[in-house]
C-alpha cells in the first residue's frame, strides 16, 4: 500500500461538489474510454479527464439538482437521481471504469450499490473509491474522551451514514466480486504522526491514515 502526504481532501470554494481529484484520475488507466463518475458533483473531475484524454467519454450520476445542472455542461452525459435507486440506461459491461469519489460513506446501502453497478463494468474493468478511515487516531482519541462530534467536513462529516476501516472497505469490495489490485493511503504529516511512528512503526499506519483509495478489478 502506497502512502501519500497530501492528506484528506480539503473543502474548496465549491465545497464537496468542486474537486478535480487528480489523485483518482492518476489511477484510471489510459485505456479506459468509458467512465462512470458516481456522485460527480459539478463534474470537474470528469471535465479534467476529458481535457487530458480527448477520446474519453464521462457519464456522471448526481442527486443534487444545482450540482447536476453544472455537471451536465462538463460531461458527455448526466444522469440526475438518487445513487441508490437511479436506473442506468446502459447495457451490462458498458463502462471501463467506475469511480466513487467519497460517496459510498453517504449511502444507506453502499454494499448493494457496488454489487449492482458492477454489472455495468466490463470484465477486467476497474472500480475506484476514496473513503475516510474511521480508525484514525483522532476518532479514537475522541472516543476515549466520550466524544463523537460531527462536523461540516472530514471523517465525521455530518452527512456520512456509514463508517469504515480498511478491513471493512476490503470486505465490501471482495463481497461485491472485485479483486483488489491497488490501495493508497493519505497521511497528514504532524508531530503526532512522528511520535506514533517512532512508538509503533508501520503498525501505527492505520491510526494515521485519514483516507483510503482502493482499486478493484472486475
N, C-alpha and C positions, 0 to 999 in steps of 0.2 A: 504494500500500500504506500502510495506516494504522499508526502507531506507538503503542504503549501503554506505560505506565510502571510497571505493577504487577508486572511480572516473571513468571518461570516459576512455575507453580502450586506452592505450598508444601505440604508434608505437614501435615495437621491431625491432631487426636486420633484420627480414624478412618483415618488413612493414605490410601492411594490410593482406597479404596472410598467415602470420605465427602465428596466435593466436590460442591457445588451448581452450579458453573460458570456463574455469572451472565453471564460474557463470551460463552459459547456460546449461552445462552438468548437473549441480545440479537440474535443473528444468525438465529434461527429466525423465519420470517415469521408474523405474526398469523394468516394464512390457513391455516397448517399444522395440520390436525386429527388426523392420524395420524403418530406419530413413533416411530421405532425407535432406541433407545439401545443401541449395541453396546459391550459391556464396561461395563455400567451400574453395577457396584459395588453399593452399598447402595440405589441408586435415588433418591438425594436430588435429583439434577438433575431427574429425571422428576417427582418429587413437587412440586418447586418450579414446574415448568412447569404442572402441573395446578392448583396454587394460583393462579397468575397467569391461567390460561386454562381456565376451567371446562369448556369443550367439548372440550379436547384429550384424546386417547387416547394413552397412552405405553406401549409394549411394550419390555421390557428383555431383553437377552441377556447372560448371565453364567455363567462357568465355575466360579467359586469357590463351593462349597456354602454356607458360612456367610453370605457376602455375598448370595447368591441368596435365602436364606431371609428376610433382612431386606428385600431389594428387592421380593419378592413382596407384601409388605404395603403398599408405597408406590406400586406401579404397577398399571395395569389388567391387565397380563399379564406373566408372567415365563417366559422360555424358558431352562432351565438346560442348558448344554452348551458344548463347545469352539466358539469363534467360527469356526474354520476348517472345521468339519465338521457343525455343527448344521444340521438342515433346518428351514426356516421354514415354518410351516403357513399360508401366506398366498398369495393369488393374485398374479400379477405386477402391478405398478403399485399395490399396496395402500397404500404409505406416501407421505406428502407430504414427509417429511424423515427422513434417516438421519444419526445423529451418532456419531462415533468420537472420544471424549474421551481422548486419549493411550492409544490401544490398538493402533493399526496397527504401531507400532515393536516391539510384543511378539509379533508373529505371524511364523510361518515364511514365509508367502507372502501378504503384505498386498495385493499386486497382484491376485492371483486373488480375494481376498475382496471387494475393491472392485468387480471386474467381476461377480462372482456376485450380490452384494447389490443392484447397480444394477437388476437385473431386478425387484426388489420396490419400486422407486421409480417414481412416476408420471412421465409426461413433463412436464418443467418443474419437477420436484421438486428439492430441494436436498440435497446431501451435505456435511456439515460435519465437519472433522477438525482436531484440535490435535496437533502433533507437535514434538518437540525438534529443535533445529538443531545438527548435528554440526560445522558450520564456525564455531561460536562461538570467540572468541579464546582462551578458557580451554582448549579442547581442543587448539587449535594450539600454544598455549604449552606444554602438557604433552607433546605430541609432540616439540617441539624439545628437551625435556629427557629424551626417550626414556621418557615416562610415559603410560600409558593405564590409569588406576586406576578400577575400577568402584566404585560407591557404592550406598548404600541408596535414593537418590532422585536426581532431576536428569537431566541429559543422559546421563551414563554410569551410569544405573541398571543394576544387575547383571542385571535381568530383561529388558533390551532385547536383541532379537535382530537388529534392523535399524536402520540409521543413515542419515539423510537430510540433504541440503542443500535449499535452496528449489527449485533446479532439479530435483532428484530427486523432490520432492513434486509439483511441477507435472507432470512427465512421467508419474508414476504415475496422476494424476487424468485427464490427457488420454488416456493409453493405455486407461483404463477407459471412455472415452467421455463424459467430463464436459467442459463448458466452464467454465473458472474465472471466477467472477463477482465474487469478493472475496478479499482477503488482509489479514491483520493480523499484526503482529509485536509481540513483547514484549521490551522493552529495559530492563534494570535500570540505574538511574542510578548512576554511580560516577565516580571520578577517571579511571579507565582509559577510560571512555566519552568523557569530556570531552577527554582527550588525543588519542584516536584520531579523534574527531570533528574536532578542530582540524587534525590531521595529514592526514586523508584525506577529510574532508567526508562526504557521503552515500555515497560509495563504501565507507565502512567499516561501513555498517549491517548487512551480512550477518555481519560479525565480532562485532557487538554483540548480535545477536538470539539470545535463548535459546529462544524457541518461536514457531512459526508457527501461525496458524489459517487454513485455506484453505476456501473455499466453492466447490463445484462444482455446476453446473446440469445436470440430465439432459436 
